[in-house]
Amino acid sequence: MTLDEIIESFEFLDDWDDRYRYLIELGRSLDPLPEEAHTDENKVRGCASQVWLQTTVERNADGVPVLNFLGDSDAHIVRGLVALTLAFFSGHTAKDILAADAPALFKRLGFEQHLTPQRSNGLRSMVERIKRDAAAALAAA
């Protein structure tokens, strides 16, 4: 699903129980992370649940680094948050990732009021990790 489709579906749901169920469904639709990618190197620090992100960097026709991500979590709702985060960032240039305002998206979706502090910290840790990977890809360019 595209980010716009996810946002539209999420905003259509008024009840937070339905929104949590939708996050769980998003997590189930996440492309699988190969078992061999569940490594300490790919583990996201700062998450109460276990979260892994695998980053690949390719160059577009102009030689600009484009990052793609696969992710996984051992918790259903967090896996949905991984899916949402990857829909926001994956397939974009490193420069666009660094400029992206993920907190504004999360605020728009109401996460400030409805996520536990642990999940909010984990979400922030995922975004920080993705932005570090984007910065590293730019530095290597």
N, CA, C and O atoms as a GROMACS GRO file, in nm:
protein
  564
    1MET      N    1   0.083  -0.119   0.000
    1MET     CA    2   0.000   0.000   0.000
    1MET      C    3   0.088   0.125   0.000
    1MET      O    4   0.198   0.127   0.055
    2THR      N    5   0.036   0.229  -0.062
    2THR     CA    6   0.108   0.355  -0.060
    2THR      C    7   0.081   0.427   0.072
    2THR      O    8  -0.014   0.396   0.143
    3LEU      N    9   0.166   0.522   0.102
    3LEU     CA   10   0.148   0.600   0.224
    3LEU      C   11   0.014   0.672   0.222
    3LEU      O   12  -0.056   0.677   0.324
    4ASP      N   13  -0.024   0.729   0.108
    4ASP     CA   14  -0.152   0.800   0.099
    4ASP      C   15  -0.270   0.706   0.126
    4ASP      O   16  -0.365   0.745   0.194
    5GLU      N   17  -0.264   0.584   0.076
    5GLU     CA   18  -0.371   0.487   0.102
    5GLU      C   19  -0.378   0.452   0.250
    5GLU      O   20  -0.487   0.438   0.306
    6ILE      N   21  -0.262   0.437   0.311
    6ILE     CA   22  -0.258   0.405   0.454
    6ILE      C   23  -0.318   0.519   0.535
    6ILE      O   24  -0.400   0.496   0.624
    7ILE      N   25  -0.277   0.642   0.505
    7ILE     CA   26  -0.328   0.759   0.578
    7ILE      C   27  -0.479   0.770   0.560
    7ILE      O   28  -0.552   0.792   0.656
    8GLU      N   29  -0.526   0.753   0.436
    8GLU     CA   30  -0.669   0.763   0.409
    8GLU      C   31  -0.747   0.657   0.489
    8GLU      O   32  -0.850   0.687   0.549
    9SER      N   33  -0.698   0.535   0.488
    9SER     CA   34  -0.764   0.428   0.562
    9SER      C   35  -0.761   0.456   0.711
    9SER      O   36  -0.861   0.437   0.781
   10PHE      N   37  -0.647   0.500   0.760
   10PHE     CA   38  -0.632   0.527   0.902
   10PHE      C   39  -0.725   0.639   0.948
   10PHE      O   40  -0.790   0.628   1.052
   11GLU      N   41  -0.731   0.746   0.869
   11GLU     CA   42  -0.815   0.859   0.906
   11GLU      C   43  -0.964   0.828   0.894
   11GLU      O   44  -1.047   0.893   0.958
   12PHE      N   45  -1.000   0.730   0.812
   12PHE     CA   46  -1.139   0.688   0.797
   12PHE      C   47  -1.191   0.622   0.925
   12PHE      O   48  -1.310   0.628   0.955
   13LEU      N   49  -1.099   0.558   0.999
   13LEU     CA   50  -1.137   0.486   1.121
   13LEU      C   51  -1.143   0.582   1.238
   13LEU      O   52  -1.044   0.647   1.271
   14ASP      N   53  -1.259   0.592   1.302
   14ASP     CA   54  -1.276   0.683   1.414
   14ASP      C   55  -1.231   0.624   1.546
   14ASP      O   56  -1.178   0.694   1.632
   15ASP      N   57  -1.253   0.496   1.563
   15ASP     CA   58  -1.228   0.429   1.689
   15ASP      C   59  -1.083   0.380   1.697
   15ASP      O   60  -1.033   0.320   1.602
   16TRP      N   61  -1.017   0.405   1.810
   16TRP     CA   62  -0.877   0.365   1.821
   16TRP      C   63  -0.858   0.214   1.827
   16TRP      O   64  -0.752   0.165   1.789
   17ASP      N   65  -0.956   0.140   1.873
   17ASP     CA   66  -0.947  -0.006   1.865
   17ASP      C   67  -0.939  -0.050   1.719
   17ASP      O   68  -0.862  -0.139   1.684
   18ASP      N   69  -1.019   0.014   1.633
   18ASP     CA   70  -1.013  -0.016   1.490
   18ASP      C   71  -0.880   0.026   1.429
   18ASP      O   72  -0.826  -0.043   1.343
   19ARG      N   73  -0.828   0.138   1.474
   19ARG     CA   74  -0.698   0.185   1.423
   19ARG      C   75  -0.586   0.089   1.465
   19ARG      O   76  -0.496   0.062   1.386
   20TYR      N   77  -0.591   0.038   1.587
   20TYR     CA   78  -0.490  -0.060   1.630
   20TYR      C   79  -0.503  -0.188   1.547
   20TYR      O   80  -0.402  -0.246   1.506
   21ARG      N   81  -0.626  -0.231   1.521
   21ARG     CA   82  -0.645  -0.351   1.436
   21ARG      C   83  -0.589  -0.326   1.296
   21ARG      O   84  -0.529  -0.415   1.236
   22TYR      N   85  -0.609  -0.204   1.246
   22TYR     CA   86  -0.556  -0.170   1.115
   22TYR      C   87  -0.403  -0.174   1.115
   22TYR      O   88  -0.342  -0.224   1.021
   23LEU      N   89  -0.342  -0.121   1.221
   23LEU     CA   90  -0.196  -0.129   1.233
   23LEU      C   91  -0.149  -0.274   1.231
   23LEU      O   92  -0.049  -0.307   1.167
   24ILE      N   93  -0.220  -0.360   1.302
   24ILE     CA   94  -0.184  -0.502   1.304
   24ILE      C   95  -0.194  -0.561   1.163
   24ILE      O   96  -0.108  -0.638   1.122
   25GLU      N   97  -0.300  -0.526   1.090
   25GLU     CA   98  -0.314  -0.574   0.952
   25GLU      C   99  -0.201  -0.522   0.863
   25GLU      O  100  -0.149  -0.595   0.779
   26LEU      N  101  -0.163  -0.396   0.883
   26LEU     CA  102  -0.049  -0.342   0.807
   26LEU      C  103   0.076  -0.424   0.834
   26LEU      O  104   0.152  -0.455   0.742
   27GLY      N  105   0.097  -0.458   0.960
   27GLY     CA  106   0.213  -0.539   0.996
   27GLY      C  107   0.211  -0.675   0.929
   27GLY      O  108   0.315  -0.727   0.889
   28ARG      N  109   0.093  -0.733   0.918
   28ARG     CA  110   0.081  -0.864   0.851
   28ARG      C  111   0.111  -0.855   0.702
   28ARG      O  112   0.154  -0.953   0.642
   29SER      N  113   0.089  -0.738   0.643
   29SER     CA  114   0.113  -0.720   0.500
   29SER      C  115   0.258  -0.681   0.469
   29SER      O  116   0.296  -0.670   0.352
   30LEU      N  117   0.337  -0.661   0.571
   30LEU     CA  118   0.477  -0.619   0.555
   30LEU      C  119   0.555  -0.727   0.480
   30LEU      O  120   0.542  -0.846   0.509
   31ASP      N  121   0.636  -0.684   0.383
   31ASP     CA  122   0.723  -0.780   0.315
   31ASP      C  123   0.810  -0.848   0.418
   31ASP      O  124   0.861  -0.782   0.509
   32PRO      N  125   0.828  -0.979   0.406
   32PRO     CA  126   0.905  -1.050   0.510
   32PRO      C  127   1.053  -1.011   0.510
   32PRO      O  128   1.114  -0.990   0.405
   33LEU      N  129   1.106  -1.001   0.629
   33LEU     CA  130   1.250  -0.980   0.648
   33LEU      C  131   1.313  -1.117   0.656
   33LEU      O  132   1.273  -1.198   0.740
   34PRO      N  133   1.411  -1.147   0.570
   34PRO     CA  134   1.473  -1.280   0.577
   34PRO      C  135   1.526  -1.310   0.717
   34PRO      O  136   1.576  -1.221   0.786
   35GLU      N  137   1.514  -1.434   0.757
   35GLU     CA  138   1.557  -1.474   0.891
   35GLU      C  139   1.703  -1.436   0.918
   35GLU      O  140   1.738  -1.398   1.029
   36GLU      N  141   1.788  -1.447   0.816
   36GLU     CA  142   1.929  -1.414   0.834
   36GLU      C  143   1.952  -1.264   0.856
   36GLU      O  144   2.062  -1.224   0.893
   37ALA      N  145   1.849  -1.181   0.832
   37ALA     CA  146   1.861  -1.037   0.855
   37ALA      C  147   1.822  -0.998   0.998
   37ALA      O  148   1.833  -0.882   1.036
   38HIS      N  149   1.776  -1.095   1.076
   38HIS     CA  150   1.744  -1.069   1.218
   38HIS      C  151   1.874  -1.075   1.297
   38HIS      O  152   1.896  -1.164   1.380
   39THR      N  153   1.960  -0.976   1.270
   39THR     CA  154   2.092  -0.973   1.331
   39THR      C  155   2.103  -0.858   1.431
   39THR      O  156   2.020  -0.768   1.434
   40ASP      N  157   2.206  -0.865   1.511
   40ASP     CA  158   2.230  -0.758   1.607
   40ASP      C  159   2.258  -0.626   1.534
   40ASP      O  160   2.220  -0.519   1.582
   41GLU      N  161   2.324  -0.634   1.420
   41GLU     CA  162   2.355  -0.514   1.341
   41GLU      C  163   2.228  -0.445   1.291
   41GLU      O  164   2.223  -0.322   1.283
   42ASN      N  165   2.126  -0.522   1.256
   42ASN     CA  166   2.002  -0.467   1.205
   42ASN      C  167   1.901  -0.431   1.316
   42ASN      O  168   1.798  -0.369   1.288
   43LYS      N  169   1.932  -0.469   1.438
   43LYS     CA  170   1.839  -0.442   1.548
   43LYS      C  171   1.837  -0.292   1.579
   43LYS      O  172   1.941  -0.227   1.583
   44VAL      N  173   1.717  -0.240   1.600
   44VAL     CA  174   1.700  -0.099   1.632
   44VAL      C  175   1.708  -0.084   1.784
   44VAL      O  176   1.632  -0.147   1.858
   45ARG      N  177   1.799  -0.003   1.829
   45ARG     CA  178   1.816   0.023   1.973
   45ARG      C  179   1.712   0.125   2.018
   45ARG      O  180   1.677   0.216   1.943
   46GLY      N  181   1.664   0.110   2.139
   46GLY     CA  182   1.569   0.205   2.194
   46GLY      C  183   1.424   0.160   2.184
   46GLY      O  184   1.334   0.233   2.222
   47CYS      N  185   1.402   0.041   2.132
   47CYS     CA  186   1.267  -0.012   2.122
   47CYS      C  187   1.246  -0.115   2.232
   47CYS      O  188   1.332  -0.199   2.256
   48ALA      N  189   1.132  -0.109   2.298
   48ALA     CA  190   1.099  -0.208   2.401
   48ALA      C  191   1.078  -0.345   2.336
   48ALA      O  192   1.120  -0.447   2.390
   49SER      N  193   1.011  -0.347   2.221
   49SER     CA  194   0.996  -0.469   2.143
   49SER      C  195   1.121  -0.486   2.058
   49SER      O  196   1.198  -0.392   2.040
   50GLN      N  197   1.139  -0.605   2.007
   50GLN     CA  198   1.251  -0.625   1.916
   50GLN      C  199   1.210  -0.575   1.778
   50GLN      O  200   1.105  -0.612   1.726
   51VAL      N  201   1.294  -0.491   1.719
   51VAL     CA  202   1.270  -0.437   1.586
   51VAL      C  203   1.400  -0.448   1.507
   51VAL      O  204   1.508  -0.417   1.557
   52TRP      N  205   1.385  -0.493   1.383
   52TRP     CA  206   1.500  -0.501   1.294
   52TRP      C  207   1.469  -0.424   1.167
   52TRP      O  208   1.358  -0.431   1.114
   53LEU      N  209   1.569  -0.350   1.118
   53LEU     CA  210   1.559  -0.279   0.991
   53LEU      C  211   1.679  -0.315   0.905
   53LEU      O  212   1.794  -0.307   0.950
   54GLN      N  213   1.652  -0.355   0.784
   54GLN     CA  214   1.759  -0.383   0.688
   54GLN      C  215   1.752  -0.274   0.581
   54GLN      O  216   1.648  -0.250   0.521
   55THR      N  217   1.865  -0.210   0.559
   55THR     CA  218   1.873  -0.098   0.466
   55THR      C  219   1.955  -0.138   0.345
   55THR      O  220   2.064  -0.193   0.358
   56THR      N  221   1.902  -0.108   0.227
   56THR     CA  222   1.981  -0.122   0.104
   56THR      C  223   1.985   0.014   0.036
   56THR      O  224   1.886   0.088   0.035
   57VAL      N  225   2.100   0.045  -0.020
   57VAL     CA  226   2.118   0.173  -0.088
   57VAL      C  227   2.152   0.143  -0.233
   57VAL      O  228   2.244   0.067  -0.264
   58GLU      N  229   2.076   0.206  -0.320
   58GLU     CA  230   2.102   0.196  -0.464
   58GLU      C  231   2.119   0.338  -0.516
   58GLU      O  232   2.080   0.434  -0.450
   59ARG      N  233   2.175   0.350  -0.631
   59ARG     CA  234   2.190   0.482  -0.693
   59ARG      C  235   2.090   0.492  -0.807
   59ARG      O  236   2.073   0.399  -0.886
   60ASN      N  237   2.022   0.607  -0.816
   60ASN     CA  238   1.931   0.626  -0.929
   60ASN      C  239   2.012   0.666  -1.052
   60ASN      O  240   2.135   0.666  -1.047
   61ALA      N  241   1.944   0.698  -1.161
   61ALA     CA  242   2.012   0.731  -1.287
   61ALA      C  243   2.106   0.851  -1.273
   61ALA      O  244   2.203   0.863  -1.348
   62ASP      N  245   2.078   0.939  -1.177
   62ASP     CA  246   2.163   1.056  -1.154
   62ASP      C  247   2.273   1.030  -1.052
   62ASP      O  248   2.347   1.121  -1.016
   63GLY      N  249   2.284   0.905  -1.004
   63GLY     CA  250   2.384   0.871  -0.905
   63GLY      C  251   2.349   0.909  -0.762
   63GLY      O  252   2.433   0.902  -0.673
   64VAL      N  253   2.224   0.948  -0.741
   64VAL     CA  254   2.176   0.989  -0.609
   64VAL      C  255   2.137   0.864  -0.528
   64VAL      O  256   2.068   0.777  -0.580
   65PRO      N  257   2.181   0.857  -0.402
   65PRO     CA  258   2.146   0.740  -0.322
   65PRO      C  259   1.996   0.735  -0.289
   65PRO      O  260   1.938   0.832  -0.241
   66VAL      N  261   1.937   0.617  -0.316
   66VAL     CA  262   1.798   0.589  -0.284
   66VAL      C  263   1.798   0.473  -0.185
   66VAL      O  264   1.864   0.371  -0.208
   67LEU      N  265   1.725   0.488  -0.075
   67LEU     CA  266   1.725   0.386   0.029
   67LEU      C  267   1.595   0.306   0.027
   67LEU      O  268   1.486   0.360   0.009
   68ASN      N  269   1.611   0.176   0.046
   68ASN     CA  270   1.497   0.086   0.058
   68ASN      C  271   1.515   0.009   0.188
   68ASN      O  272   1.627  -0.022   0.229
   69PHE      N  273   1.404  -0.022   0.250
   69PHE     CA  274   1.407  -0.084   0.381
   69PHE      C  275   1.316  -0.206   0.386
   69PHE      O  276   1.210  -0.210   0.323
   70LEU      N  277   1.359  -0.303   0.462
   70LEU     CA  278   1.274  -0.413   0.507
   70LEU      C  279   1.280  -0.409   0.658
   70LEU      O  280   1.381  -0.368   0.715
   71GLY      N  281   1.173  -0.450   0.723
   71GLY     CA  282   1.172  -0.447   0.868
   71GLY      C  283   1.085  -0.555   0.927
   71GLY      O  284   1.006  -0.620   0.857
   72ASP      N  285   1.101  -0.574   1.056
   72ASP     CA  286   1.024  -0.674   1.127
   72ASP      C  287   1.022  -0.638   1.275
   72ASP      O  288   1.106  -0.562   1.323
   73SER      N  289   0.925  -0.693   1.346
   73SER     CA  290   0.917  -0.680   1.491
   73SER      C  291   0.853  -0.804   1.548
   73SER      O  292   0.780  -0.876   1.479
   74ASP      N  293   0.879  -0.829   1.675
   74ASP     CA  294   0.818  -0.943   1.742
   74ASP      C  295   0.684  -0.906   1.806
   74ASP      O  296   0.622  -0.991   1.870
   75ALA      N  297   0.639  -0.780   1.790
   75ALA     CA  298   0.512  -0.735   1.847
   75ALA      C  299   0.420  -0.690   1.734
   75ALA      O  300   0.463  -0.620   1.643
   76HIS      N  301   0.293  -0.729   1.740
   76HIS     CA  302   0.199  -0.704   1.630
   76HIS      C  303   0.179  -0.556   1.600
   76HIS      O  304   0.190  -0.515   1.484
   77ILE      N  305   0.150  -0.475   1.700
   77ILE     CA  306   0.125  -0.332   1.674
   77ILE      C  307   0.254  -0.265   1.628
   77ILE      O  308   0.251  -0.181   1.538
   78VAL      N  309   0.365  -0.300   1.688
   78VAL     CA  310   0.493  -0.241   1.648
   78VAL      C  311   0.527  -0.280   1.505
   78VAL      O  312   0.581  -0.199   1.430
   79ARG      N  313   0.496  -0.402   1.467
   79ARG     CA  314   0.518  -0.444   1.328
   79ARG      C  315   0.436  -0.356   1.234
   79ARG      O  316   0.482  -0.322   1.124
   80GLY      N  317   0.316  -0.318   1.275
   80GLY     CA  318   0.236  -0.224   1.196
   80GLY      C  319   0.299  -0.087   1.189
   80GLY      O  320   0.296  -0.022   1.084
   81LEU      N  321   0.357  -0.042   1.300
   81LEU     CA  322   0.428   0.086   1.300
   81LEU      C  323   0.550   0.079   1.209
   81LEU      O  324   0.584   0.177   1.143
   82VAL      N  325   0.615  -0.036   1.205
   82VAL     CA  326   0.728  -0.055   1.112
   82VAL      C  327   0.677  -0.041   0.969
   82VAL      O  328   0.738   0.028   0.888
   83ALA      N  329   0.565  -0.105   0.937
   83ALA     CA  330   0.509  -0.098   0.802
   83ALA      C  331   0.477   0.046   0.763
   83ALA      O  332   0.507   0.088   0.652
   84LEU      N  333   0.415   0.121   0.854
   84LEU     CA  334   0.383   0.261   0.828
   84LEU      C  335   0.511   0.343   0.806
   84LEU      O  336   0.518   0.423   0.713
   85THR      N  337   0.609   0.322   0.891
   85THR     CA  338   0.735   0.397   0.880
   85THR      C  339   0.806   0.365   0.749
   85THR      O  340   0.860   0.455   0.684
   86LEU      N  341   0.807   0.240   0.710
   86LEU     CA  342   0.873   0.203   0.584
   86LEU      C  343   0.798   0.259   0.465
   86LEU      O  344   0.860   0.298   0.366
   87ALA      N  345   0.664   0.264   0.472
   87ALA     CA  346   0.587   0.324   0.363
   87ALA      C  347   0.622   0.472   0.349
   87ALA      O  348   0.620   0.527   0.238
   88PHE      N  349   0.653   0.536   0.460
   88PHE     CA  350   0.689   0.678   0.460
   88PHE      C  351   0.828   0.702   0.400
   88PHE      O  352   0.848   0.800   0.329
   89PHE      N  353   0.923   0.614   0.430
   89PHE     CA  354   1.063   0.640   0.393
   89PHE      C  355   1.117   0.557   0.276
   89PHE      O  356   1.198   0.608   0.198
   90SER      N  357   1.076   0.433   0.263
   90SER     CA  358   1.140   0.342   0.167
   90SER      C  359   1.118   0.389   0.023
   90SER      O  360   1.009   0.432  -0.015
   91GLY      N  361   1.225   0.380  -0.056
   91GLY     CA  362   1.219   0.418  -0.196
   91GLY      C  363   1.247   0.564  -0.223
   91GLY      O  364   1.233   0.610  -0.336
   92HIS      N  365   1.287   0.637  -0.120
   92HIS     CA  366   1.314   0.780  -0.136
   92HIS      C  367   1.465   0.807  -0.133
   92HIS      O  368   1.544   0.725  -0.085
   93THR      N  369   1.502   0.923  -0.184
   93THR     CA  370   1.644   0.960  -0.183
   93THR      C  371   1.686   0.990  -0.039
   93THR      O  372   1.605   1.023   0.047
   94ALA      N  373   1.816   0.978  -0.017
   94ALA     CA  374   1.870   1.007   0.116
   94ALA      C  375   1.838   1.150   0.157
   94ALA      O  376   1.804   1.177   0.272
   95LYS      N  377   1.849   1.242   0.063
   95LYS     CA  378   1.821   1.383   0.092
   95LYS      C  379   1.674   1.402   0.132
   95LYS      O  380   1.645   1.475   0.227
   96ASP      N  381   1.583   1.338   0.061
   96ASP     CA  382   1.440   1.350   0.094
   96ASP      C  383   1.409   1.286   0.230
   96ASP      O  384   1.326   1.337   0.305
   97ILE      N  385   1.476   1.176   0.261
   97ILE     CA  386   1.456   1.111   0.391
   97ILE      C  387   1.500   1.204   0.504
   97ILE      O  388   1.431   1.217   0.605
   98LEU      N  389   1.614   1.269   0.485
   98LEU     CA  390   1.663   1.360   0.589
   98LEU      C  391   1.571   1.481   0.607
   98LEU      O  392   1.562   1.536   0.717
   99ALA      N  393   1.503   1.522   0.500
   99ALA     CA  394   1.414   1.638   0.508
   99ALA      C  395   1.272   1.601   0.552
   99ALA      O  396   1.194   1.689   0.589
  100ALA      N  397   1.239   1.473   0.550
  100ALA     CA  398   1.102   1.429   0.581
  100ALA      C  399   1.067   1.454   0.728
  100ALA      O  400   1.150   1.438   0.817
  101ASP      N  401   0.944   1.494   0.750
  101ASP     CA  402   0.896   1.526   0.884
  101ASP      C  403   0.804   1.414   0.936
  101ASP      O  404   0.682   1.427   0.935
  102ALA      N  405   0.866   1.305   0.979
  102ALA     CA  406   0.789   1.193   1.032
  102ALA      C  407   0.708   1.231   1.155
  102ALA      O  408   0.593   1.187   1.166
  103PRO      N  409   0.761   1.311   1.249
  103PRO     CA  410   0.679   1.348   1.365
  103PRO      C  411   0.547   1.417   1.326
  103PRO      O  412   0.446   1.399   1.393
  104ALA      N  413   0.548   1.496   1.219
  104ALA     CA  414   0.424   1.562   1.174
  104ALA      C  415   0.323   1.458   1.127
  104ALA      O  416   0.204   1.470   1.154
  105LEU      N  417   0.371   1.354   1.057
  105LEU     CA  418   0.281   1.246   1.014
  105LEU      C  419   0.222   1.175   1.135
  105LEU      O  420   0.102   1.151   1.142
  106PHE      N  421   0.306   1.142   1.230
  106PHE     CA  422   0.261   1.068   1.348
  106PHE      C  423   0.163   1.152   1.430
  106PHE      O  424   0.067   1.100   1.487
  107LYS      N  425   0.187   1.282   1.435
  107LYS     CA  426   0.095   1.372   1.506
  107LYS      C  427  -0.039   1.376   1.433
  107LYS      O  428  -0.145   1.371   1.495
  108ARG      N  429  -0.033   1.388   1.301
  108ARG     CA  430  -0.156   1.390   1.220
  108ARG      C  431  -0.241   1.266   1.244
  108ARG      O  432  -0.364   1.273   1.245
  109LEU      N  433  -0.175   1.152   1.262
  109LEU     CA  434  -0.247   1.027   1.283
  109LEU      C  435  -0.290   1.007   1.429
  109LEU      O  436  -0.358   0.909   1.461
  110GLY      N  437  -0.251   1.098   1.517
  110GLY     CA  438  -0.295   1.092   1.656
  110GLY      C  439  -0.211   1.006   1.747
  110GLY      O  440  -0.255   0.969   1.855
  111PHE      N  441  -0.090   0.972   1.704
  111PHE     CA  442  -0.006   0.882   1.783
  111PHE      C  443   0.038   0.945   1.915
  111PHE      O  444   0.061   0.873   2.012
  112GLU      N  445   0.050   1.079   1.919
  112GLU     CA  446   0.094   1.144   2.043
  112GLU      C  447   0.005   1.107   2.161
  112GLU      O  448   0.053   1.085   2.272
  113GLN      N  449  -0.125   1.100   2.136
  113GLN     CA  450  -0.219   1.072   2.244
  113GLN      C  451  -0.247   0.924   2.264
  113GLN      O  452  -0.295   0.884   2.370
  114HIS      N  453  -0.218   0.840   2.164
  114HIS     CA  454  -0.267   0.703   2.168
  114HIS      C  455  -0.160   0.595   2.169
  114HIS      O  456  -0.193   0.476   2.177
  115LEU      N  457  -0.034   0.632   2.162
  115LEU     CA  458   0.072   0.532   2.174
  115LEU      C  459   0.132   0.540   2.314
  115LEU      O  460   0.144   0.647   2.372
  116THR      N  461   0.169   0.425   2.366
  116THR     CA  462   0.237   0.424   2.495
  116THR      C  463   0.372   0.493   2.480
  116THR      O  464   0.424   0.502   2.369
  117PRO      N  465   0.429   0.542   2.589
  117PRO     CA  466   0.562   0.604   2.581
  117PRO      C  467   0.667   0.509   2.522
  117PRO      O  468   0.755   0.553   2.449
  118GLN      N  469   0.657   0.380   2.554
  118GLN     CA  470   0.754   0.284   2.501
  118GLN      C  471   0.742   0.273   2.349
  118GLN      O  472   0.843   0.271   2.278
  119ARG      N  473   0.618   0.268   2.299
  119ARG     CA  474   0.600   0.259   2.153
  119ARG      C  475   0.643   0.389   2.086
  119ARG      O  476   0.702   0.387   1.977
  120SER      N  477   0.614   0.503   2.149
  120SER     CA  478   0.657   0.631   2.093
  120SER      C  479   0.809   0.638   2.086
  120SER      O  480   0.864   0.685   1.986
  121ASN      N  481   0.877   0.593   2.190
  121ASN     CA  482   1.024   0.590   2.189
  121ASN      C  483   1.075   0.498   2.080
  121ASN      O  484   1.171   0.531   2.011
  122GLY      N  485   1.012   0.383   2.066
  122GLY     CA  486   1.053   0.290   1.961
  122GLY      C  487   1.035   0.348   1.822
  122GLY      O  488   1.121   0.332   1.736
  123LEU      N  489   0.923   0.415   1.800
  123LEU     CA  490   0.897   0.480   1.672
  123LEU      C  491   1.002   0.586   1.644
  123LEU      O  492   1.054   0.596   1.532
  124ARG      N  493   1.034   0.665   1.745
  124ARG     CA  494   1.139   0.767   1.733
  124ARG      C  495   1.274   0.703   1.702
  124ARG      O  496   1.351   0.755   1.621
  125SER      N  497   1.303   0.591   1.766
  125SER     CA  498   1.429   0.520   1.741
  125SER      C  499   1.437   0.468   1.598
  125SER      O  500   1.544   0.473   1.536
  126MET      N  501   1.325   0.419   1.545
  126MET     CA  502   1.323   0.372   1.406
  126MET      C  503   1.354   0.487   1.310
  126MET      O  504   1.434   0.473   1.218
  127VAL      N  505   1.289   0.601   1.333
  127VAL     CA  506   1.310   0.717   1.246
  127VAL      C  507   1.455   0.765   1.256
  127VAL      O  508   1.517   0.796   1.154
  128GLU      N  509   1.510   0.771   1.376
  128GLU     CA  510   1.649   0.812   1.392
  128GLU      C  511   1.743   0.717   1.319
  128GLU      O  512   1.838   0.762   1.254
  129ARG      N  513   1.718   0.589   1.327
  129ARG     CA  514   1.802   0.490   1.259
  129ARG      C  515   1.795   0.510   1.108
  129ARG      O  516   1.897   0.508   1.040
  130ILE      N  517   1.674   0.529   1.055
  130ILE     CA  518   1.658   0.549   0.911
  130ILE      C  519   1.730   0.676   0.867
  130ILE      O  520   1.794   0.678   0.762
  131LYS      N  521   1.719   0.782   0.945
  131LYS     CA  522   1.786   0.907   0.909
  131LYS      C  523   1.939   0.894   0.919
  131LYS      O  524   2.012   0.954   0.839
  132ARG      N  525   1.988   0.816   1.015
  132ARG     CA  526   2.133   0.791   1.023
  132ARG      C  527   2.180   0.716   0.898
  132ARG      O  528   2.286   0.746   0.842
  133ASP      N  529   2.102   0.617   0.855
  133ASP     CA  530   2.137   0.542   0.734
  133ASP      C  531   2.138   0.634   0.613
  133ASP      O  532   2.223   0.621   0.525
  134ALA      N  533   2.042   0.726   0.607
  134ALA     CA  534   2.037   0.820   0.494
  134ALA      C  535   2.158   0.913   0.496
  134ALA      O  536   2.218   0.940   0.392
  135ALA      N  537   2.194   0.962   0.614
  135ALA     CA  538   2.311   1.049   0.626
  135ALA      C  539   2.439   0.974   0.584
  135ALA      O  540   2.525   1.031   0.517
  136ALA      N  541   2.449   0.849   0.625
  136ALA     CA  542   2.566   0.768   0.588
  136ALA      C  543   2.571   0.746   0.437
  136ALA      O  544   2.679   0.748   0.378
  137ALA      N  545   2.455   0.726   0.374
  137ALA     CA  546   2.451   0.708   0.229
  137ALA      C  547   2.493   0.835   0.156
  137ALA      O  548   2.559   0.828   0.052
  138LEU      N  549   2.455   0.949   0.210
  138LEU     CA  550   2.497   1.076   0.149
  138LEU      C  551   2.647   1.098   0.166
  138LEU      O  552   2.715   1.145   0.075
  139ALA      N  553   2.697   1.064   0.284
  139ALA     CA  554   2.840   1.083   0.310
  139ALA      C  555   2.925   0.994   0.220
  139ALA      O  556   3.037   1.031   0.183
  140ALA      N  557   2.870   0.876   0.184
  140ALA     CA  558   2.944   0.782   0.100
  140ALA      C  559   2.933   0.819  -0.048
  140ALA      O  560   3.004   0.762  -0.132
  141ALA      N  561   2.844   0.913  -0.081
  141ALA     CA  562   2.819   0.948  -0.221
  141ALA      C  563   2.935   1.025  -0.282
  141ALA      O  564   2.929   1.062  -0.399
   0.00000   0.00000   0.00000
